[in-house]
Amino acid sequence: MANIPEMVASSADSPGEIYDSINIPVKDAVKLYKKAILWSFAISLGPIMEGYDVILLGSFFGLDKFADKYGSPGIAGKRVISAAWQSGISCGMLILTLWQAGCIVGLVLNSMLAERIGYKITLIGSLLMTCVFICMTFFAENIATIEAGAVLIGIPWGVFQTLPLTYIAEVIPICLRGYMATSINLCLVTGQLIASGVVRAFSTRTDEWSYRIPLGLQWAWPLPIIVFTIFAPESPWWLVRQGRVEDAKKSLRRLTSPTCGISIDIDREISIIQATNEQEIFLSNGAGLADCLKGVNIRRTEIAIVAWMIQTLCGFGLVSYAVVFLERAGLSQTNAFSFNIGIFGLGWLGTLGSWVLLEKIGRRTLYLAGLAGMFVLLIGIGVLGACTQGSGVSWAIGCLLLVLALVYDITIGPVCFAIVSEVPATRLKIMSMGIARSFYNLFFIITNILVPRMISAESWNWGAKAGFFWAGSCLILAIWTYERLPETAGRSFAEIDLLFEHQVPARDFAKTDISQFSFELENVQKANDFTEERVERV
């Protein structure tokens, strides 16, 4: 909370201006924490690989040579990948994600493993698994083998989906936390953009290497990420929770650059972490799966779950199938792939744009604005889908998809990561995020079953009229956001704890004065008085 540093005695004697991580200005925070920023970006290369993988197989559905190899006879004798197999492959990527790092068991199991052995070892093990499972899709001779490879690669995906974000939340100061959390979306979009460009570049080939080379390029990611992860400092928050206070101090020193003339009091920062950890023990008295669903934490878990589910229920799935969608709308394969690159290019720029708005407007307002904007655009797509199809209508639908991607990636796409990294309690963060991501994966499966059938000429054949369905979903989600999503911008983890503990309504989070909760402040102050026995017990 804002005045915790005042409670902790300073022992720093380093030169230059001394700040605490809560009150440090953004400009000085960038200078002081530049190492933490670089390490966070290095570990976030995992989501780039995930974004690359997501788009890769989805793009292959519009690739003639891929359909010739793995498809079946369709309309007019042309071989196609059926809607059922499209859903199967997309879901397969998530089935074991839901086991290892997903729905109820998998992500919780992974979270418990990361909490026990550390973030670094867990991430390295997952990267090694990725190298093995890429082989299955690269050397596949039939679509069933591609399905099996997609299923198995879901295991390390569970780690990439949560661990980098948890690491960022714990090593980056408050004033930079939102920017760095939203950078996860930038990494995902970067991977999607790279995959779109690679597929577009090889789409003109007339042999099997038009899809095997893009698949093989997946091996370029794990090795450098493993090297970066080996040398990265462990999270000081994790080390404190393990009772390794001295190691936490060493890690924090490696994450900062006091030679820039700006410094922090390392002892005081670690005391803040200890105090927050002790406060959460006092408030919740637990750090297991069941504690995510007890008392005030069930509200926090709900917010993380729905905030992440919104990403897949807001209609963005239409953009994910842009290549197939645009080809069905009458565009050539070349133009469809070009649109795909443009969509993710705008998404990349949109994420950068979200950094300008994130702290000025806030997470809650951006979420509401994003849902409202997507609602209008989806209605427009639905209306165009109901018109007589032609090249002009097809291009208009494509342009609206471009704008839809831009709106998503300037609001819901990146802001979600800031929300889910801030809302859970620090002791339950990796478990709460695991549960939330599990529900995201579950609904991603559902949307990846629905969307191909909606747009496929061989199934429901809704085409662009599917926009009406997702517009209705956006409206429902906007109502939930207004009533349930709190504003956490600029709040320390300890402040957020107290706001939830006192059941402050979501609409009042931003304007509530935290100093009124004097009883808890006294307990936080007492929590600073650590002994070795208490630290070992924690």
Summary of the structure (lengths in Angstrom):
residues: 538
radius of gyration: 23.7
end to end distance: 20.5
largest distance: 78.8
contacts: 2016
relative contact order: 0.15
helix: 77%
strand: 2%
